[in-house]
Amino acid sequence: MDYMEDLVEFFTLELSENTTIPKYKQIAKSIITKVNRGVIEPGQKLPSINQLSTYYLLSRDTIEKAYAELKKSEIIVSSRGLGYFISTKLPDQKLKVLVLFNKLSAYKKEIYNALAHELEDVANISLRIFHCDFRMFNDILTENSSDYHYYVIMPHFTEYQPSELNNTLSKISKDKLIVLDYLPDGMTECFSSIYQDFNEDIYEALSETNHILEKYQEVNLVFPDNNTYPYPKEIVRGFLKFCSQHQHQYSIISSVNEIKKLKKGSVYVVISESELTKLIKLARQSGLTVGRDIGVISYNDTELKEVLENGITVISTDFKEMGRLTAESILNSKKIHQKNRFGLILRNSL
């Protein structure tokens, strides 16, 4: 095996053009990953800056920055005239990340899995659930306020006071805090966030398909009155804004159980999975066909909705993208404040 084959074996760098993570950070991450997996051992000599630059068609400056970052983290050492080596006294180089979700769901799992994939071998991730209980949320953060490099939180609460929330978050350095999915009223925005705009998102998604909704006599929102795991009320505001501006007759109900008889020629916007199931069962019992007699739009996409009833139309954010952007913020050590992608996927239920 010649030298270049050795280089490929030990330094197959995972470089991507479809990311905002700089190349030098991608190189550093690749080497750390190989150290953690035991592919590269303590004391092992690394290829020179020229060798990596030539083989991977990268600038010397890019390799130098990668090696400088690794030296700063005490992952590698250099010896004048001899080159770069993996340190024989490696520090605990993995990041510690606390992920604090309000509940477990298929969508939260997509976020977590995407985050874990991007941070594989770079971070140890702890997942905690606070069940929309602000006191539990406060206790978890207070008890762990100095234990992690990053805190990824999803602040959906049954009840909370803005002043208490800001007091809790003040215990965490804003450079370490990443807020996902929802920005509650009163939250001071001096941290990273990847969020949904629940009001504007549903308004814009429904407006996008208004040319189809105009054929229906009534637009109905099934918005669960769930005191344990509440949904953002901004969804209702966006729905009302849409119906008002486009002059649709509408109704808002908390459960399909309230429907005595499905109205042919009506469309139903359903927020929860359980209510979607009830609606489809009721349609079948009533002899109505989804997509022909009634329309259905579901909130948040899943693989099942692609095939259910020949395809359920959805309005949804991109949960995998939310997890990926969170990882990028961590790997870049950079604050971001970004609205997550949201849109409508038209299928046969309309």
N, C-alpha and C positions, 0 to 999 in steps of 0.2 A: 504493500500500500504506500503510495507516495505521499508527500507532505500535504498537498492540496486535498487528497482524499481524507487524511487525518483531520484537516480543518473542517471539511464538510461534516464529518462524523460528530465532531465535538461542538461545532458552532453553526448548526443549521438555524440561522436566525429567522424568526417568524416576523417578517416585515410586511406591513399592509399599507396600501395607498388609500384605503377607504376608512381613514380614521384621522382625527385631529391630533393624535399622540405623535410627538416628534420622533424622527427616526432614532435619535440618540437614546431616548427613553425606551423605545422598543428594543434596542440592542441591550441596554442594561437589564430590562425585564427578562429577556431571553437568557442571559447569562445567569441571573439570579435563579430562574426556573431550573436551569441545568444543575446548578449547585444544590438546590433543594432536593432535586431528584437523585443526586449522587452521580450524575453523568460526568460532572467536573468535580474533582476532589481537591481538598485543601492542599496547598503547596504546588498545585499544577501550574505550569507556565502557560500563559495566554499567547495567542498570535500577536504579532506586532501591529501597531497602528497602520503601517504601510501594507502589511499582508491583508488585513481585514478590508482596508480601503480599496485595494486592488481587486480582491476576490468578489466583494459585494458591490462594486461600482459606486462607492459612497465617498464623500469628501473626507479628507483627513480630519477636518474640523469636527465632523459628525462623530467619528470614532473617538477622537480626543475628548469630546464632551461626555460620551458614554463612559469612558474609562474614568474621567474626573468624577462623575457622579458615583461610580462604584467605589472609588477611593474614598470619597467623602463619607460613604456609608460603611467604610472599613470592610468591604467585600473583597477588594483586591489591594495589593501593595505593589510598589515599583522599586526596582533596584537599578541604580545608574549603570548603564552598560550591559545589563543583563535582561531587562524588560519587565513585564508585568506578570504577577503571580496571584493566584487565589490565596487569600489570607489563611494562615494555619490556625488563627484564633478568630473564627467567624462569629460575629455578633448575631443576636436573634434578629435577622433582617426582615422577617415577615411583618407586614402591616397588620394591625389589629383593628377590625371594623365591627362596630355594633350596628346591626340592622334592627330597627324598632318599628314593627308594623302594627296597625290597629286590629287586624284580623287576618286569618289565613283564607285564601281563596285561590281559584285557578289563575286569576290575573296577578295576584301578589306572587304566586309561584313563578310566573313567567318573568317578572321583574327580578326576583331573587336568583333564578337560574341564570339569567343573562349576566347579572352582576358577578355571580360566582364563577362563571365561565371566563369572563374577562380578567378576573383577579386570581385565576388559578395559579397556585404555587407562589403567588406574590403576597397574599393576605390570608389571615385566619379570620373567618367571618362568624360572628355570633348572632343568632336570630332570636329575638324576643317578641312576644305578642302581649299587647296591653288591653285588648278587647274594648277599645274606645273609652276606656276608663282613665280620666285625666289623673286621678290620684296614683294609679298603678304606673302610668307613664312617668309622672314626676318622681316616684320612688325609684324606678329603674335608672333614670338618668342621674339622679342625685347620688345613688350608690355607686355608679360607674363613671362619674364625671371626669376622672383623671386616668382611666384604665385603657383608653382606646385612642388610636391615631385619628379615626374618623367615626362620626355618628350619623347614620342614615335613618331619618325618621319620617313617618307618614302620619301627620297630626290630625286624624279624624277623631273627634270626641263627641260623646253623648252630650256632655255639658262641660263648659270651661269658662274661666274669666280671662280675658286678654292679658290683664296685668299679671296674673298668676303664671300664664304660659310664658310670657317674656321673662319673668323672674326665674323660671325653671331653665329656660334656654340660656340665660346669662351665665349659668354655671359651666357652659361649654364654650370653648374658644370658637368664634365664628368661622375661623379658618378650617375647623374640623367638622363643621356642621353642614349636612346636605339634606334639604327638605324635599320630599317627593310628593307628587300627586296633588296636594291641596295646600293652599296658603290661607289659613284662617284669618278672619278679621282681627286687626290689631297686632298682627305679627310683624316685628321689625325686620325689614328685608336687607340684611347686611351679611348674608350667608349665601351659599350655593343653593340653587333650587331648580328642579325639573318638574314642572307642574302642569295640571290641566286648568283651563278656564271653563269651568262647568257651565256657566251662564252663556258665554259666547259660543262655546263648542257645539252645544245642542242647537242653538239658534242657527248657526251657519250651516250645520249638517242638514237640518230639516229644510232650510231655505234652498239648499243645493238641489233638493229633490222635490221642491214645491210643484214643479210641472207635472209630477206624478200624483202628488197628494191632492191636487185640485180635483181629481176625478172622484174623490171620496166625499161623502156627505158630512162626515164628522171625524175629527181627530181626537183620540182619547189617550191620555197619559195614565199608565198604571204605576203610581209612585208609592212604594210601601211605606206605611207609617210604622217604622221599625225603631223602637226606643233603645234596643240593645246595640244594633249596628246601623246607625242612621246613615242615610244617603245625603249628599250635599243638597241643600234646598235651592242652591243656585240653578240646579237642573230645572226646577219648576219655573223659576223666573225666566230662564231662557225659552222654555216651552211657551209660556204665556206671551212673551215678546213676539215669538214667531206667529202664533195664532192671531194676535192682535194686528200685526203689520200686514199679514196676508189674508186677513178676514175669514178665518176658518171657524166654524162652530166647533166647540171642544168640550171635553169634560175631564176632570181629574179624579181618579178613584185610588184607594189605597190597596185594593186587592181585587183580583178577578172574581172572588167569591161574592162581591157586591153586585155583579152583573146578573140580572135575572134572565136576560135573553140577549145574545149577541146580535148586533145590528148589522144586517147585510149592507154593504156599501160603506162601512166604517173602517178606519185604520187604528191600530192600537200600538202605542209606543210603550214598550215594557222594559222596566229597569232591572228587575231581578230574574235570576234563572228559574226560581220556583214558580214565579208568576207566569213566566213564559210557558212552562210545562202545563200549568192549569189552563191557560188560554187555548193551547193546542188541543188539549183533551176536551174542553168545552166546545170548541169548533167542530170536532169530530162527532160529539154527541148531538150537536145541533144540525148535523148534515151539511155544514158549510166548509168550503175548500179555501184554505189559506192561499192567498195570491190571486184568487178569482172572486170569491164572495166577500172576504175581508182581507185587509192588509195588516201586516205585522212588521214592526221594526223593533229590534232588540238592542239593548245597551251592552256594549263590550263583546268583542268577537271571541269565539272559540272554534276549534276544529269541528266540533259537533254541529255547530250552526251552519257550517258549509253544506252539510248533507241532510239535516233535519228538514222535513217538509220540502224537499228538493231545493233547499237553500233559504236561510233566513237572512233578510236584509239587516245589517247592523250599522250602528254608529259607535265608533270605538277609537280610543287612543292606542298608540303602539307601545304595549307594555315592554316588549323586548328592547325597544329603542330607549325607554326610560332607564332600564337596567344598564344598557351599554353606555349611555351618556353619564350615568353616575360613576361607572368605572373610569371613564375618561377623565372626569373631574378629579378623581383620586390619583390616577396615574400621572396626570399632568400637574398635580399640586396647584390647581388653578380654580378660582371661583367662576361659576357660571350661573346665569339666571335665564332660563330658557323655557318657553312654553312647549310642551311635548306635542308631537304630531297627532292630529285628530281628524277623522274623516268618516265618510259614509261608504259602505261597500254594498252595492246594489245586487240583490239576488231575487229569487223567484217569489218571495213572499209579498211583493208589492205589484 
